[in-house]
Amino acid sequence: MTTYGEDIKNLVKERLRAIPANVRFSVGSYGEFTREQLIQEIDLNTPIGKDIIEMQVNFIREMPKIIAKASN
């Protein structure tokens, strides 16, 4: 797994904060989490936090392809 710096962690946390507080996330076999719990997992550098960062970074990387497909 890739190690990400504070800038990427902060970007992911801000993306999570943009989601309504009442939304809950199912994270595979880890269970269900609130937005704030996921942010805490990122801050604590847990495996869950690392997975959330990885998922968000992958999504951001794929976004140009998603937009291109939607535009056609």
C-alpha positions as CSV (number, residue, x, y, z in Angstrom):
1,M,0.0,0.0,0.0
2,T,1.2,3.5,-0.8
3,T,2.0,5.9,1.9
4,Y,0.4,9.3,1.5
5,G,1.5,12.7,2.9
6,E,-0.5,15.1,5.0
7,D,-1.7,17.0,1.9
8,I,-3.5,14.0,0.5
9,K,-4.8,13.0,3.9
10,N,-6.2,16.5,4.4
11,L,-7.8,16.4,0.9
12,V,-9.5,13.1,1.7
13,K,-10.7,14.4,5.0
14,E,-12.2,17.6,3.4
15,R,-13.9,15.4,0.8
16,L,-15.5,13.4,3.6
17,R,-16.5,16.6,5.4
18,A,-18.4,17.7,2.2
19,I,-20.7,14.7,2.7
20,P,-23.8,15.2,5.0
21,A,-23.1,14.2,8.6
22,N,-26.0,11.8,8.7
23,V,-24.5,9.5,6.0
24,R,-23.0,6.2,7.1
25,F,-20.4,4.3,5.2
26,S,-20.2,0.5,4.9
27,V,-16.5,-0.4,4.7
28,G,-16.3,-4.1,3.7
29,S,-15.8,-6.4,6.6
30,Y,-14.8,-3.5,8.9
31,G,-18.5,-2.5,9.4
32,E,-20.4,0.7,9.3
33,F,-18.9,4.2,10.1
34,T,-19.9,7.8,10.3
35,R,-18.1,10.5,8.4
36,E,-16.4,11.6,11.7
37,Q,-15.3,8.0,12.5
38,L,-13.6,7.7,9.1
39,I,-11.8,11.0,9.6
40,Q,-10.6,9.7,13.0
41,E,-9.4,6.5,11.3
42,I,-7.4,8.6,8.9
43,D,-5.9,10.7,11.7
44,L,-5.0,7.6,13.6
45,N,-3.4,6.0,10.5
46,T,-5.3,2.8,11.0
47,P,-5.7,0.2,8.2
48,I,-9.3,1.4,7.7
49,G,-8.0,5.0,7.4
50,K,-5.4,3.9,4.9
51,D,-8.0,2.0,2.8
52,I,-10.3,5.1,2.8
53,I,-7.4,7.2,1.5
54,E,-6.5,4.7,-1.2
55,M,-10.2,4.5,-2.3
56,Q,-10.5,8.2,-2.6
57,V,-7.2,8.7,-4.4
58,N,-8.2,6.0,-6.9
59,F,-11.5,7.7,-7.4
60,I,-9.9,11.1,-8.0
61,R,-7.5,9.5,-10.5
62,E,-10.4,7.9,-12.4
63,M,-12.6,11.0,-12.4
64,P,-11.4,12.3,-15.8
65,K,-12.4,9.0,-17.4
66,I,-15.7,9.0,-15.7
67,I,-16.4,12.6,-16.9
68,A,-15.3,11.7,-20.4
69,K,-17.7,8.7,-20.5
70,A,-20.6,10.8,-19.1
71,S,-20.0,13.5,-21.8
72,N,-20.4,11.1,-24.7
